[in-house]
Amino acid sequence: MGLFDKLKQGLQRTTQQLVEKFEDIVRIADTPEARTRDVDAETAEALEEVLLMADVGVAATGEIVGAVTRRQRRGESLRELVKQEMLRVLEATTPAFAPQTTGVTVGKPHVILVVGVNGVGKTTTIGKLAKQLTREGRTPLICAADTFRAAAVDQLQIWADRAGVDIIRAREGSDPAAVVFDAITAGKARQRDVVLVDTAGRLHTRTNLMNELDKIRRVAGREVPGAPHEVLLVLDATVGQNGLAQAREFTNVAGVTGIVLTKLDGTAKGGIAVAIAHDLKLPIRYIGVGEGVDDLLAFSPREYVDAIFQEKW
């Protein structure tokens, strides 16, 4: 299965939720006669309802609907107009040719900190990303900095074995920042070019744990210039708008540089990607569309919109 086909399959629930209802609007709004007129208030209201149900968010929905109603149709279908506006919002933060997460850094190894609350899929994301990097010819090293739960480290060990990469781990209860120090030191000694750091699932309301995350950042920065070079926040797509509050807190403390949106295959509200791009002004780096090791995909705004509407431009 190609990447685009895998993306379409992962977004099937969103497609059913959005497009099937969207078709009811299109049947009226996209007749040859209607395409010569501006979008009327009734159509705009129906469109707004559909986008909100797909979790596009109030602010992004308002902007998209407003832009569509202001545009002159000139023979364009409502579907085309909506796709163009969704793509515009997504590409504002994640351009069509965005640089890869693991780009060239000032120092080596390239340190990627992975953060997020419990249960969003951080550990599986790290395992999948390690596998992807290995296929690209990179040499990642995994750091198990979640020392509060032995089960978390054991799970990460399983994913490291699947990806065929080394893992640095410590005794339960060890200082997470010290484990990060050891991992970066090992990465240098073993000539690894990427260190993926798994952090404990932190509730965004727990100030002491957020302060610990800040300590990890400081330790990484002392060992490698500019580290952490990426701070990826993992968000669960099924949580919807509640994830935006988490994202704002983590951005304030951890300096989030990109988003990994997981569990898109388990929700009908894939429009949350548009809400994230609009409200947080952060690029979406990867999306998770399944449980398999190959089900983490690099995010492409155009392919994402294509997959939701199950068609190419």
Order of alpha helices (4+ residues) and beta strands (2+ residues): alpha-alpha-alpha-alpha-alpha-beta-alpha-beta-alpha-beta-alpha-beta-alpha-beta-alpha-beta-alpha-beta-beta-alpha
